[in-house]
């Protein structure tokens, strides 16, 4: 088995596992609620911080001297 075949096989297995997990979560109301809560927490926490950092970095790379935050 070549490295490319191994990567392809691994990608197929990972995709099948992700699809299976998604089906299980979508079929269970309790798991759907938990997943939705976790997604909201992530969106308002780490994702928001990462987005703000990326905007600040882009602003700095654009050569602007004035800051978005004091």
C-alpha positions as MATLAB code, in Angstrom:
seq = 'XXXXXXXXXXXXXXXXXXXXXXXXXXXXXXXXXXXXXXXXXXXXXXXXXXXXXXXXXXXXXXXXXXXXXX';
ca = [
       0.000    0.000    0.000;
       1.393    3.369   -0.977;
       1.270    6.431    1.225;
      -1.371    8.010   -1.025;
      -3.597    4.928   -0.753;
      -3.175    4.965    3.026;
      -4.165    8.633    3.174;
      -7.192    8.033    0.984;
      -8.280    5.077    3.100;
      -7.827    7.078    6.297;
      -9.857    9.965    4.851;
     -12.693    7.629    3.880;
     -12.726    6.005    7.328;
     -12.724    9.415    9.069;
     -15.528   10.699    6.835;
     -17.618    7.607    7.542;
     -17.061    7.995   11.281;
     -18.019   11.684   11.165;
     -21.133   10.915    9.139;
     -22.118    8.152   11.559;
     -21.656   10.452   14.539;
     -23.703   13.170   12.840;
     -26.567   10.727   12.190;
     -26.561    9.613   15.836;
     -26.559   13.223   17.084;
     -29.314   14.308   14.687;
     -31.578   11.413   15.692;
     -31.346   12.058   19.432;
     -33.100   15.179   20.763;
     -30.943   15.201   23.902;
     -27.704   15.029   21.909;
     -29.004   17.700   19.503;
     -29.610   20.070   22.435;
     -26.174   19.386   23.907;
     -24.515   19.881   20.535;
     -26.367   23.152   19.949;
     -25.334   24.463   23.391;
     -21.698   23.538   22.784;
     -21.772   25.202   19.362;
     -23.170   28.405   20.879;
     -20.543   28.377   23.636;
     -17.790   27.888   21.079;
     -19.153   30.631   18.827;
     -19.275   33.160   21.676;
     -15.949   32.147   23.223;
     -12.895   30.838   21.385;
     -14.261   31.466   17.892;
     -15.041   35.106   18.681;
     -11.572   35.626   20.196;
      -9.881   33.998   17.199;
     -11.909   36.135   14.779;
     -11.019   39.333   16.651;
      -7.338   38.372   16.635;
      -7.424   37.680   12.897;
      -9.091   41.036   12.211;
      -6.494   42.818   14.358;
      -3.638   40.995   12.623;
      -5.040   41.829    9.187;
      -5.485   45.448   10.234;
      -1.844   45.574   11.347;
      -0.576   43.907    8.162;
      -2.511   46.400    6.063;
      -0.236   49.099    7.463;
      -2.874   51.003    9.380;
      -1.463   52.853   12.378;
      -4.745   53.557   14.178;
      -6.012   50.674   16.290;
      -9.437   49.054   16.526;
      -9.063   48.963   20.296;
      -7.396   51.561   22.513;
];
